[in-house]
């Protein structure tokens, strides 16, 4: 079918367009597009997309949805070109990926795609993506108007979007690989249990305490989709992080340090990527290599883990000195602990490294709740070793301000307990490695 014939079959007032090899292979996408855009969408093949974008019929377009499967990856450069041209036109670009590799998806996201969705599509996933893009474009237009600047056709890059914090300086030291760091992952065993808050404030407290003997502390955000470290520390998400993760197998210490930012309190941070990426963008071998680089250049490596268990979780667990599992006093946490333990034991993984932290723990006088905690631990055959008090509204306020609790609420009971934990971890490690510290 010729390009002209295809375009003539499209609706006259196009708002969105899918680009595919054969749209009939994506029945769920067809239904989602019809539900979202009604008759105001059409489909064109990959080889005709760039020509179509130069024609008058594409003037009213706002969104391009590229349906990419493993079978069309021979045209990966062509697809990247379509994305780049679409972004130059100011369109929102969504990549629908059907069994394509993380490396290929990374290349498409680097070409400028705004979002990606898996196929088969989860319920309402397309609607949610469109809403996010509309909100993003509206915010950019409002910011440009407020600054009395002309609105660019293409949305600006992530680091230059209005409202983004300025890029913090990177680590000032040179990578020598002269350290043998302690790896401390923090894993929330249910959503919203406060694992990111613990990881961020623990890393910050350790950086403050470790400054006395020039210990280096880094915080790695390994939730590549919904990581909060950048937000909670008021740091921008940089494209260099995605570059580093995409070439993790070939990266060295200099690449890791170059992807980091350093807070004013001396904490070195690797944020999550600027774009939402699949958790398997790195393999288990890649993750092991990243951790080996971090351990060789930092004394303490705190990791904010995603809630999900992925292929590289084993690489983190096997290298961890202590693996914090954060829970709350509820049924979902108890069930997830049980599932986690079963999975680790079935694979013969070192489940004994898990140290359970109960967030929003009951107060000293709440005897009924303390009894529930005891029954929960006994039923799961675990020991809850860390009890973290409820920090109240001060925690949410600190996170919204992009500051650690030490800066906004230094006397908060949660901050004080995390400070004690940080000191105990450093004291134990210092005592165990005092000859090495003396030689440094």
PyMOL commands that set and color helices and strands:
alter all, ss='L'
color gray80, all
select helices_A, chain A and resi 3-8+23-25+27-37+46-53+56-58+70-88+102-110+125-146+158-160+195-213+229-232+239-246+248-250+253-258+279-281+284-297+313-319+331-346+351-353+367-380+393-401+405-408+413-432+434-439
alter helices_A, ss='H'
color red, helices_A
select strands_A, chain A and resi 16-20+41-45+63-69+92-98+115-118+182-188+217-221+261-262+268-270+300-304+322-327+354-361+384-389
alter strands_A, ss='S'
color yellow, strands_A
deselect
rebuild
show_as cartoon
